[in-house]
Amino acid sequence: AGDVSAGKAKSAVCATCHGADGIAIMPVYPNLAGQNAEYLESALKAYRDKQRQGGMAAIMQMQATNLSDEDIANLAAYYASLN
Amino acid sequence: AGDVSAGKAKSAVCATCHGADGIAIMPVYPNLAGQNAEYLESALKAYRDKQRQGGMAAIMQMQATNLSDEDIANLAAYYASLN
């Protein structure tokens, strides 16, 4: 499983849209607080691998493009830990 | 905005994976309870329009393929109303 504190450190740019507490600043973005880590990993990898288009996917593809599997596991663990 | 009770009526099949209360039965599926309705609409349309691949997208494409815009708005309103 990912490292929550490493995920928190990595999450600064994510907070811009998903909120400092994982509650999105606009309703077109998903809340991430308390989401399942395994799902978050799957979604981030789908963005990274350009398997997700539509909606805000273009923004997320850019955000995810440089994330390593470890970054993704850490971010997922961090957001899953918020409630 | 969608109709929560119509969304609840439509959500029976969704509950199979996303849980009767919007908390997923397995961590590879997302929790939907309290998610932003606007995001949920965007995601469901992306599945319906086959813009999302990767992860469990294949299952969701099948589920979303016959949903009307009205169904999608109602389901989104219903899940956003759960907390």
N, CA and C atoms of all chains as a GROMACS GRO file, in nm:
protein
  498
    1ALA      N    1   0.085  -0.120   0.000
    1ALA     CA    2   0.000   0.000   0.000
    1ALA      C    3   0.088   0.124   0.000
    2GLY      N    4   0.028   0.236  -0.036
    2GLY     CA    5   0.105   0.359  -0.047
    2GLY      C    6   0.138   0.419   0.088
    3ASP      N    7   0.220   0.524   0.084
    3ASP     CA    8   0.264   0.595   0.205
    3ASP      C    9   0.186   0.726   0.214
    4VAL      N   10   0.104   0.734   0.319
    4VAL     CA   11   0.013   0.849   0.332
    4VAL      C   12   0.089   0.981   0.337
    5SER      N   13   0.197   0.987   0.415
    5SER     CA   14   0.266   1.117   0.430
    5SER      C   15   0.337   1.155   0.299
    6ALA      N   16   0.391   1.055   0.229
    6ALA     CA   17   0.453   1.085   0.099
    6ALA      C   18   0.344   1.132   0.001
    7GLY      N   19   0.226   1.071   0.013
    7GLY     CA   20   0.114   1.112  -0.073
    7GLY      C   21   0.072   1.254  -0.044
    8LYS      N   22   0.067   1.288   0.085
    8LYS     CA   23   0.028   1.425   0.121
    8LYS      C   24   0.128   1.524   0.063
    9ALA      N   25   0.256   1.491   0.072
    9ALA     CA   26   0.359   1.581   0.020
    9ALA      C   27   0.342   1.602  -0.131
   10LYS      N   28   0.302   1.495  -0.197
   10LYS     CA   29   0.289   1.498  -0.344
   10LYS      C   30   0.160   1.568  -0.388
   11SER      N   31   0.067   1.587  -0.293
   11SER     CA   32  -0.070   1.628  -0.331
   11SER      C   33  -0.090   1.779  -0.346
   12ALA      N   34   0.016   1.856  -0.327
   12ALA     CA   35   0.000   2.002  -0.330
   12ALA      C   36  -0.070   2.048  -0.458
   13VAL      N   37  -0.024   1.999  -0.573
   13VAL     CA   38  -0.083   2.047  -0.699
   13VAL      C   39  -0.227   1.994  -0.714
   14CYS      N   40  -0.252   1.876  -0.661
   14CYS     CA   41  -0.387   1.817  -0.671
   14CYS      C   42  -0.488   1.903  -0.596
   15ALA      N   43  -0.441   1.959  -0.484
   15ALA     CA   44  -0.531   2.036  -0.396
   15ALA      C   45  -0.589   2.157  -0.469
   16THR      N   46  -0.522   2.202  -0.573
   16THR     CA   47  -0.570   2.318  -0.648
   16THR      C   48  -0.714   2.298  -0.693
   17CYS      N   49  -0.745   2.176  -0.740
   17CYS     CA   50  -0.882   2.147  -0.787
   17CYS      C   51  -0.958   2.057  -0.689
   18HIS      N   52  -0.887   1.963  -0.626
   18HIS     CA   53  -0.954   1.865  -0.541
   18HIS      C   54  -0.964   1.911  -0.396
   19GLY      N   55  -0.914   2.033  -0.367
   19GLY     CA   56  -0.925   2.089  -0.232
   19GLY      C   57  -0.818   2.038  -0.138
   20ALA      N   58  -0.781   2.118  -0.041
   20ALA     CA   59  -0.676   2.082   0.056
   20ALA      C   60  -0.722   1.963   0.141
   21ASP      N   61  -0.854   1.947   0.153
   21ASP     CA   62  -0.907   1.837   0.234
   21ASP      C   63  -0.970   1.729   0.147
   22GLY      N   64  -0.945   1.732   0.018
   22GLY     CA   65  -0.999   1.630  -0.071
   22GLY      C   66  -1.142   1.652  -0.111
   23ILE      N   67  -1.197   1.769  -0.076
   23ILE     CA   68  -1.332   1.807  -0.120
   23ILE      C   69  -1.314   1.910  -0.232
   24ALA      N   70  -1.363   1.874  -0.352
   24ALA     CA   71  -1.332   1.952  -0.471
   24ALA      C   72  -1.382   2.096  -0.461
   25ILE      N   73  -1.303   2.188  -0.522
   25ILE     CA   74  -1.338   2.329  -0.515
   25ILE      C   75  -1.455   2.362  -0.608
   26MET      N   76  -1.478   2.276  -0.710
   26MET     CA   77  -1.590   2.295  -0.803
   26MET      C   78  -1.657   2.160  -0.824
   27PRO      N   79  -1.790   2.157  -0.843
   27PRO     CA   80  -1.859   2.028  -0.851
   27PRO      C   81  -1.830   1.948  -0.976
   28VAL      N   82  -1.761   2.009  -1.074
   28VAL     CA   83  -1.728   1.930  -1.193
   28VAL      C   84  -1.608   1.838  -1.165
   29TYR      N   85  -1.535   1.866  -1.054
   29TYR     CA   86  -1.424   1.780  -1.013
   29TYR      C   87  -1.472   1.686  -0.904
   30PRO      N   88  -1.419   1.564  -0.900
   30PRO     CA   89  -1.462   1.471  -0.796
   30PRO      C   90  -1.402   1.504  -0.659
   31ASN      N   91  -1.482   1.477  -0.555
   31ASN     CA   92  -1.424   1.473  -0.421
   31ASN      C   93  -1.338   1.346  -0.414
   32LEU      N   94  -1.224   1.356  -0.348
   32LEU     CA   95  -1.136   1.239  -0.336
   32LEU      C   96  -1.129   1.188  -0.193
   33ALA      N   97  -1.170   1.269  -0.097
   33ALA     CA   98  -1.159   1.231   0.044
   33ALA      C   99  -1.237   1.102   0.069
   34GLY      N  100  -1.170   1.002   0.125
   34GLY     CA  101  -1.236   0.876   0.160
   34GLY      C  102  -1.265   0.786   0.043
   35GLN      N  103  -1.216   0.822  -0.074
   35GLN     CA  104  -1.238   0.734  -0.191
   35GLN      C  105  -1.150   0.610  -0.174
   36ASN      N  106  -1.188   0.501  -0.239
   36ASN     CA  107  -1.110   0.377  -0.226
   36ASN      C  108  -0.974   0.389  -0.295
   37ALA      N  109  -0.868   0.356  -0.222
   37ALA     CA  110  -0.732   0.371  -0.276
   37ALA      C  111  -0.714   0.289  -0.404
   38GLU      N  112  -0.767   0.167  -0.405
   38GLU     CA  113  -0.748   0.081  -0.523
   38GLU      C  114  -0.814   0.144  -0.646
   39TYR      N  115  -0.935   0.206  -0.624
   39TYR     CA  116  -1.000   0.273  -0.737
   39TYR      C  117  -0.918   0.395  -0.780
   40LEU      N  118  -0.871   0.473  -0.685
   40LEU     CA  119  -0.794   0.593  -0.720
   40LEU      C  120  -0.669   0.556  -0.800
   41GLU      N  121  -0.602   0.446  -0.762
   41GLU     CA  122  -0.485   0.402  -0.839
   41GLU      C  123  -0.526   0.368  -0.982
   42SER      N  124  -0.636   0.294  -0.994
   42SER     CA  125  -0.682   0.252  -1.127
   42SER      C  126  -0.716   0.375  -1.213
   43ALA      N  127  -0.780   0.474  -1.151
   43ALA     CA  128  -0.819   0.594  -1.227
   43ALA      C  129  -0.696   0.675  -1.267
   44LEU      N  130  -0.603   0.694  -1.174
   44LEU     CA  131  -0.482   0.773  -1.204
   44LEU      C  132  -0.400   0.706  -1.315
   45LYS      N  133  -0.392   0.573  -1.311
   45LYS     CA  134  -0.317   0.502  -1.416
   45LYS      C  135  -0.389   0.515  -1.550
   46ALA      N  136  -0.523   0.513  -1.547
   46ALA     CA  137  -0.597   0.528  -1.674
   46ALA      C  138  -0.574   0.667  -1.733
   47TYR      N  139  -0.564   0.768  -1.646
   47TYR     CA  140  -0.533   0.902  -1.698
   47TYR      C  141  -0.389   0.905  -1.750
   48ARG      N  142  -0.297   0.850  -1.671
   48ARG     CA  143  -0.155   0.852  -1.709
   48ARG      C  144  -0.136   0.783  -1.843
   49ASP      N  145  -0.211   0.670  -1.861
   49ASP     CA  146  -0.194   0.590  -1.983
   49ASP      C  147  -0.287   0.639  -2.095
   50LYS      N  148  -0.346   0.755  -2.075
   50LYS     CA  149  -0.432   0.819  -2.177
   50LYS      C  150  -0.550   0.729  -2.218
   51GLN      N  151  -0.597   0.650  -2.124
   51GLN     CA  152  -0.711   0.562  -2.151
   51GLN      C  153  -0.842   0.632  -2.117
   52ARG      N  154  -0.833   0.745  -2.053
   52ARG     CA  155  -0.952   0.822  -2.019
   52ARG      C  156  -0.952   0.953  -2.096
   53GLN      N  157  -1.060   0.971  -2.174
   53GLN     CA  158  -1.086   1.100  -2.239
   53GLN      C  159  -1.222   1.148  -2.189
   54GLY      N  160  -1.266   1.258  -2.240
   54GLY     CA  161  -1.397   1.310  -2.201
   54GLY      C  162  -1.390   1.388  -2.072
   55GLY      N  163  -1.487   1.479  -2.054
   55GLY     CA  164  -1.492   1.560  -1.931
   55GLY      C  165  -1.361   1.634  -1.911
   56MET      N  166  -1.309   1.628  -1.792
   56MET     CA  167  -1.186   1.700  -1.759
   56MET      C  168  -1.061   1.613  -1.779
   57ALA      N  169  -1.078   1.506  -1.857
   57ALA     CA  170  -0.968   1.409  -1.869
   57ALA      C  171  -0.839   1.474  -1.919
   58ALA      N  172  -0.851   1.570  -2.007
   58ALA     CA  173  -0.730   1.631  -2.063
   58ALA      C  174  -0.643   1.692  -1.953
   59ILE      N  175  -0.708   1.758  -1.858
   59ILE     CA  176  -0.631   1.818  -1.747
   59ILE      C  177  -0.565   1.707  -1.667
   60MET      N  178  -0.643   1.602  -1.638
   60MET     CA  179  -0.589   1.496  -1.552
   60MET      C  180  -0.478   1.418  -1.622
   61GLN      N  181  -0.489   1.404  -1.755
   61GLN     CA  182  -0.381   1.335  -1.826
   61GLN      C  183  -0.249   1.408  -1.804
   62MET      N  184  -0.254   1.543  -1.812
   62MET     CA  185  -0.131   1.622  -1.793
   62MET      C  186  -0.079   1.604  -1.650
   63GLN      N  187  -0.173   1.607  -1.555
   63GLN     CA  188  -0.131   1.595  -1.414
   63GLN      C  189  -0.068   1.459  -1.386
   64ALA      N  190  -0.125   1.356  -1.451
   64ALA     CA  191  -0.082   1.219  -1.416
   64ALA      C  192   0.040   1.173  -1.496
   65THR      N  193   0.069   1.244  -1.604
   65THR     CA  194   0.166   1.193  -1.700
   65THR      C  195   0.304   1.163  -1.640
   66ASN      N  196   0.344   1.241  -1.539
   66ASN     CA  197   0.479   1.219  -1.484
   66ASN      C  198   0.478   1.144  -1.352
   67LEU      N  199   0.363   1.090  -1.313
   67LEU     CA  200   0.356   1.020  -1.184
   67LEU      C  201   0.409   0.878  -1.198
   68SER      N  202   0.489   0.836  -1.102
   68SER     CA  203   0.537   0.697  -1.100
   68SER      C  204   0.429   0.612  -1.032
   69ASP      N  205   0.442   0.481  -1.044
   69ASP     CA  206   0.348   0.392  -0.975
   69ASP      C  207   0.352   0.419  -0.824
   70GLU      N  208   0.470   0.450  -0.774
   70GLU     CA  209   0.484   0.476  -0.630
   70GLU      C  210   0.413   0.606  -0.592
   71ASP      N  211   0.430   0.710  -0.674
   71ASP     CA  212   0.357   0.836  -0.650
   71ASP      C  213   0.207   0.809  -0.644
   72ILE      N  214   0.160   0.730  -0.742
   72ILE     CA  215   0.017   0.700  -0.753
   72ILE      C  216  -0.032   0.625  -0.630
   73ALA      N  217   0.046   0.525  -0.586
   73ALA     CA  218   0.007   0.449  -0.466
   73ALA      C  219   0.002   0.541  -0.344
   74ASN      N  220   0.100   0.632  -0.334
   74ASN     CA  221   0.105   0.723  -0.218
   74ASN      C  222  -0.011   0.822  -0.220
   75LEU      N  223  -0.038   0.880  -0.337
   75LEU     CA  224  -0.150   0.976  -0.348
   75LEU      C  225  -0.283   0.905  -0.317
   76ALA      N  226  -0.298   0.784  -0.368
   76ALA     CA  227  -0.422   0.710  -0.344
   76ALA      C  228  -0.439   0.681  -0.195
   77ALA      N  229  -0.329   0.640  -0.131
   77ALA     CA  230  -0.336   0.610   0.014
   77ALA      C  231  -0.370   0.737   0.092
   78TYR      N  232  -0.310   0.848   0.050
   78TYR     CA  233  -0.336   0.975   0.120
   78TYR      C  234  -0.484   1.014   0.111
   79TYR      N  235  -0.538   1.018  -0.010
   79TYR     CA  236  -0.678   1.062  -0.025
   79TYR      C  237  -0.776   0.963   0.038
   80ALA      N  238  -0.743   0.834   0.032
   80ALA     CA  239  -0.831   0.735   0.097
   80ALA      C  240  -0.833   0.756   0.248
   81SER      N  241  -0.722   0.812   0.301
   81SER     CA  242  -0.711   0.829   0.447
   81SER      C  243  -0.790   0.949   0.498
   82LEU      N  244  -0.833   1.036   0.406
   82LEU     CA  245  -0.910   1.155   0.449
   82LEU      C  246  -1.057   1.117   0.462
   83ASN      N  247  -1.127   1.176   0.560
   83ASN     CA  248  -1.273   1.143   0.559
   83ASN      C  249  -1.355   1.265   0.599
   84ALA      N  250  -3.134   2.011  -1.247
   84ALA     CA  251  -3.074   1.904  -1.168
   84ALA      C  252  -3.163   1.780  -1.175
   85GLY      N  253  -3.102   1.667  -1.141
   85GLY     CA  254  -3.173   1.540  -1.152
   85GLY      C  255  -3.274   1.521  -1.040
   86ASP      N  256  -3.352   1.415  -1.054
   86ASP     CA  257  -3.457   1.380  -0.957
   86ASP      C  258  -3.404   1.265  -0.871
   87VAL      N  259  -3.387   1.295  -0.740
   87VAL     CA  260  -3.324   1.197  -0.651
   87VAL      C  261  -3.405   1.067  -0.645
   88SER      N  262  -3.537   1.075  -0.634
   88SER     CA  263  -3.613   0.950  -0.617
   88SER      C  264  -3.612   0.869  -0.747
   89ALA      N  265  -3.616   0.940  -0.861
   89ALA     CA  266  -3.607   0.866  -0.989
   89ALA      C  267  -3.469   0.802  -0.999
   90GLY      N  268  -3.367   0.872  -0.949
   90GLY     CA  269  -3.232   0.816  -0.950
   90GLY      C  270  -3.221   0.694  -0.863
   91LYS      N  271  -3.284   0.701  -0.746
   91LYS     CA  272  -3.280   0.586  -0.656
   91LYS      C  273  -3.345   0.465  -0.724
   92ALA      N  274  -3.458   0.488  -0.790
   92ALA     CA  275  -3.528   0.378  -0.857
   92ALA      C  276  -3.439   0.316  -0.965
   93LYS      N  277  -3.360   0.401  -1.029
   93LYS     CA  278  -3.278   0.354  -1.141
   93LYS      C  279  -3.150   0.285  -1.092
   94SER      N  280  -3.118   0.303  -0.962
   94SER     CA  281  -2.985   0.264  -0.913
   94SER      C  282  -2.973   0.118  -0.870
   95ALA      N  283  -3.080   0.042  -0.885
   95ALA     CA  284  -3.077  -0.097  -0.834
   95ALA      C  285  -2.957  -0.174  -0.889
   96VAL      N  286  -2.936  -0.166  -1.020
   96VAL     CA  287  -2.825  -0.244  -1.078
   96VAL      C  288  -2.690  -0.186  -1.034
   97CYS      N  289  -2.686  -0.054  -1.014
   97CYS     CA  290  -2.558   0.009  -0.973
   97CYS      C  291  -2.515  -0.041  -0.834
   98ALA      N  292  -2.618  -0.065  -0.751
   98ALA     CA  293  -2.591  -0.104  -0.612
   98ALA      C  294  -2.513  -0.236  -0.605
   99THR      N  295  -2.524  -0.315  -0.711
   99THR     CA  296  -2.454  -0.444  -0.713
   99THR      C  297  -2.306  -0.426  -0.682
  100CYS      N  298  -2.245  -0.322  -0.741
  100CYS     CA  299  -2.102  -0.298  -0.719
  100CYS      C  300  -2.080  -0.176  -0.628
  101HIS      N  301  -2.162  -0.074  -0.642
  101HIS     CA  302  -2.140   0.050  -0.568
  101HIS      C  303  -2.209   0.051  -0.432
  102GLY      N  304  -2.277  -0.061  -0.398
  102GLY     CA  305  -2.339  -0.073  -0.265
  102GLY      C  306  -2.473  -0.004  -0.257
  103ALA      N  307  -2.560  -0.056  -0.173
  103ALA     CA  308  -2.695   0.000  -0.157
  103ALA      C  309  -2.688   0.141  -0.101
  104ASP      N  310  -2.579   0.172  -0.031
  104ASP     CA  311  -2.564   0.305   0.029
  104ASP      C  312  -2.457   0.387  -0.042
  105GLY      N  313  -2.415   0.341  -0.159
  105GLY     CA  314  -2.316   0.419  -0.235
  105GLY      C  315  -2.173   0.398  -0.189
  106ILE      N  316  -2.154   0.300  -0.098
  106ILE     CA  317  -2.019   0.263  -0.055
  106ILE      C  318  -1.986   0.130  -0.123
  107ALA      N  319  -1.883   0.132  -0.207
  107ALA     CA  320  -1.855   0.020  -0.296
  107ALA      C  321  -1.830  -0.109  -0.219
  108ILE      N  322  -1.874  -0.221  -0.280
  108ILE     CA  323  -1.859  -0.351  -0.214
  108ILE      C  324  -1.715  -0.399  -0.222
  109MET      N  325  -1.636  -0.346  -0.318
  109MET     CA  326  -1.495  -0.384  -0.330
  109MET      C  327  -1.415  -0.256  -0.356
  110PRO      N  328  -1.292  -0.248  -0.305
  110PRO     CA  329  -1.218  -0.122  -0.315
  110PRO      C  330  -1.174  -0.086  -0.456
  111VAL      N  331  -1.190  -0.179  -0.552
  111VAL     CA  332  -1.152  -0.142  -0.689
  111VAL      C  333  -1.263  -0.057  -0.753
  112TYR      N  334  -1.382  -0.057  -0.692
  112TYR     CA  335  -1.491   0.028  -0.741
  112TYR      C  336  -1.497   0.155  -0.657
  113PRO      N  337  -1.536   0.267  -0.717
  113PRO     CA  338  -1.542   0.389  -0.638
  113PRO      C  339  -1.666   0.396  -0.548
  114ASN      N  340  -1.647   0.457  -0.432
  114ASN     CA  341  -1.763   0.498  -0.352
  114ASN      C  342  -1.829   0.613  -0.428
  115LEU      N  343  -1.961   0.614  -0.428
  115LEU     CA  344  -2.033   0.721  -0.499
  115LEU      C  345  -2.107   0.813  -0.402
  116ALA      N  346  -2.127   0.767  -0.278
  116ALA     CA  347  -2.203   0.847  -0.181
  116ALA      C  348  -2.138   0.983  -0.161
  117GLY      N  349  -2.215   1.089  -0.178
  117GLY     CA  350  -2.167   1.224  -0.154
  117GLY      C  351  -2.075   1.278  -0.262
  118GLN      N  352  -2.061   1.204  -0.371
  118GLN     CA  353  -1.976   1.255  -0.480
  118GLN      C  354  -2.050   1.371  -0.549
  119ASN      N  355  -1.977   1.457  -0.615
  119ASN     CA  356  -2.040   1.573  -0.682
  119ASN      C  357  -2.123   1.528  -0.802
  120ALA      N  358  -2.249   1.573  -0.806
  120ALA     CA  359  -2.340   1.531  -0.914
  120ALA      C  360  -2.285   1.569  -1.051
  121GLU      N  361  -2.227   1.689  -1.062
  121GLU     CA  362  -2.178   1.733  -1.193
  121GLU      C  363  -2.065   1.641  -1.241
  122TYR      N  364  -1.977   1.599  -1.143
  122TYR     CA  365  -1.870   1.508  -1.182
  122TYR      C  366  -1.928   1.372  -1.224
  123LEU      N  367  -2.023   1.323  -1.144
  123LEU     CA  368  -2.083   1.192  -1.175
  123LEU      C  369  -2.145   1.193  -1.315
  124GLU      N  370  -2.213   1.302  -1.351
  124GLU     CA  371  -2.272   1.311  -1.485
  124GLU      C  372  -2.163   1.304  -1.591
  125SER      N  373  -2.055   1.379  -1.567
  125SER     CA  374  -1.945   1.383  -1.664
  125SER      C  375  -1.884   1.244  -1.681
  126ALA      N  376  -1.867   1.173  -1.567
  126ALA     CA  377  -1.805   1.040  -1.574
  126ALA      C  378  -1.898   0.941  -1.644
  127LEU      N  379  -2.027   0.943  -1.609
  127LEU     CA  380  -2.122   0.849  -1.671
  127LEU      C  381  -2.130   0.873  -1.822
  128LYS      N  382  -2.130   0.999  -1.862
  128LYS     CA  383  -2.135   1.029  -2.006
  128LYS      C  384  -2.008   0.982  -2.076
  129ALA      N  385  -1.894   0.995  -2.007
  129ALA     CA  386  -1.768   0.950  -2.067
  129ALA      C  387  -1.770   0.798  -2.085
  130TYR      N  388  -1.829   0.727  -1.989
  130TYR     CA  389  -1.842   0.581  -2.007
  130TYR      C  390  -1.940   0.553  -2.120
  131ARG      N  391  -2.053   0.619  -2.118
  131ARG     CA  392  -2.156   0.594  -2.221
  131ARG      C  393  -2.101   0.620  -2.360
  132ASP      N  394  -2.018   0.725  -2.372
  132ASP     CA  395  -1.966   0.763  -2.503
  132ASP      C  396  -1.832   0.693  -2.532
  133LYS      N  397  -1.800   0.593  -2.452
  133LYS     CA  398  -1.680   0.509  -2.472
  133LYS      C  399  -1.552   0.591  -2.472
  134GLN      N  400  -1.552   0.699  -2.396
  134GLN     CA  401  -1.432   0.783  -2.387
  134GLN      C  402  -1.342   0.738  -2.273
  135ARG      N  403  -1.392   0.648  -2.192
  135ARG     CA  404  -1.312   0.596  -2.081
  135ARG      C  405  -1.284   0.448  -2.105
  136GLN      N  406  -1.154   0.417  -2.110
  136GLN     CA  407  -1.109   0.277  -2.110
  136GLN      C  408  -1.021   0.260  -1.986
  137GLY      N  409  -0.967   0.141  -1.973
  137GLY     CA  410  -0.876   0.115  -1.860
  137GLY      C  411  -0.956   0.079  -1.734
  138GLY      N  412  -0.889   0.007  -1.644
  138GLY     CA  413  -0.953  -0.033  -1.517
  138GLY      C  414  -1.082  -0.109  -1.545
  139MET      N  415  -1.187  -0.070  -1.475
  139MET     CA  416  -1.316  -0.140  -1.488
  139MET      C  417  -1.405  -0.074  -1.594
  140ALA      N  418  -1.343   0.007  -1.682
  140ALA     CA  419  -1.424   0.086  -1.775
  140ALA      C  420  -1.515  -0.001  -1.861
  141ALA      N  421  -1.468  -0.120  -1.898
  141ALA     CA  422  -1.549  -0.204  -1.986
  141ALA      C  423  -1.684  -0.236  -1.922
  142ILE      N  424  -1.682  -0.265  -1.793
  142ILE     CA  425  -1.808  -0.294  -1.723
  142ILE      C  426  -1.896  -0.170  -1.724
  143MET      N  427  -1.836  -0.055  -1.692
  143MET     CA  428  -1.915   0.067  -1.682
  143MET      C  429  -1.968   0.111  -1.819
  144GLN      N  430  -1.892   0.085  -1.925
  144GLN     CA  431  -1.944   0.120  -2.058
  144GLN      C  432  -2.076   0.046  -2.084
  145MET      N  433  -2.077  -0.084  -2.047
  145MET     CA  434  -2.199  -0.164  -2.069
  145MET      C  435  -2.314  -0.110  -1.984
  146GLN      N  436  -2.282  -0.076  -1.859
  146GLN     CA  437  -2.388  -0.025  -1.770
  146GLN      C  438  -2.444   0.108  -1.821
  147ALA      N  439  -2.355   0.191  -1.875
  147ALA     CA  440  -2.398   0.327  -1.910
  147ALA      C  441  -2.458   0.338  -2.050
  148THR      N  442  -2.435   0.233  -2.130
  148THR     CA  443  -2.467   0.246  -2.273
  148THR      C  444  -2.613   0.281  -2.301
  149ASN      N  445  -2.705   0.233  -2.216
  149ASN     CA  446  -2.847   0.260  -2.244
  149ASN      C  447  -2.906   0.372  -2.159
  150LEU      N  448  -2.821   0.444  -2.087
  150LEU     CA  449  -2.874   0.550  -2.001
  150LEU      C  450  -2.900   0.677  -2.080
  151SER      N  451  -3.016   0.738  -2.056
  151SER     CA  452  -3.046   0.866  -2.120
  151SER      C  453  -2.980   0.977  -2.037
  152ASP      N  454  -2.974   1.096  -2.093
  152ASP     CA  455  -2.921   1.210  -2.018
  152ASP      C  456  -3.001   1.229  -1.889
  153GLU      N  457  -3.132   1.204  -1.898
  153GLU     CA  458  -3.218   1.222  -1.780
  153GLU      C  459  -3.186   1.116  -1.674
  154ASP      N  460  -3.169   0.991  -1.718
  154ASP     CA  461  -3.128   0.885  -1.624
  154ASP      C  462  -2.999   0.926  -1.553
  155ILE      N  463  -2.903   0.975  -1.632
  155ILE     CA  464  -2.772   1.012  -1.577
  155ILE      C  465  -2.786   1.125  -1.476
  156ALA      N  466  -2.866   1.226  -1.509
  156ALA     CA  467  -2.886   1.337  -1.415
  156ALA      C  468  -2.952   1.286  -1.286
  157ASN      N  469  -3.048   1.195  -1.300
  157ASN     CA  470  -3.118   1.144  -1.180
  157ASN      C  471  -3.025   1.059  -1.094
  158LEU      N  472  -2.947   0.969  -1.158
  158LEU     CA  473  -2.853   0.886  -1.082
  158LEU      C  474  -2.750   0.974  -1.011
  159ALA      N  475  -2.700   1.075  -1.082
  159ALA     CA  476  -2.599   1.164  -1.023
  159ALA      C  477  -2.658   1.237  -0.903
  160ALA      N  478  -2.781   1.285  -0.916
  160ALA     CA  479  -2.846   1.358  -0.805
  160ALA      C  480  -2.865   1.263  -0.687
  161TYR      N  481  -2.906   1.140  -0.716
  161TYR     CA  482  -2.929   1.043  -0.608
  161TYR      C  483  -2.800   1.016  -0.530
  162TYR      N  484  -2.693   0.980  -0.601
  162TYR     CA  485  -2.569   0.946  -0.529
  162TYR      C  486  -2.508   1.068  -0.458
  163ALA      N  487  -2.523   1.184  -0.519
  163ALA     CA  488  -2.471   1.306  -0.452
  163ALA      C  489  -2.548   1.332  -0.323
  164SER      N  490  -2.674   1.284  -0.319
  164SER     CA  491  -2.758   1.312  -0.200
  164SER      C  492  -2.725   1.220  -0.083
  165LEU      N  493  -2.649   1.113  -0.109
  165LEU     CA  494  -2.614   1.020   0.000
  165LEU      C  495  -2.492   1.074   0.073
  166ASN      N  496  -2.484   1.054   0.204
  166ASN     CA  497  -2.355   1.097   0.266
  166ASN      C  498  -2.312   0.999   0.374
   0.00000   0.00000   0.00000
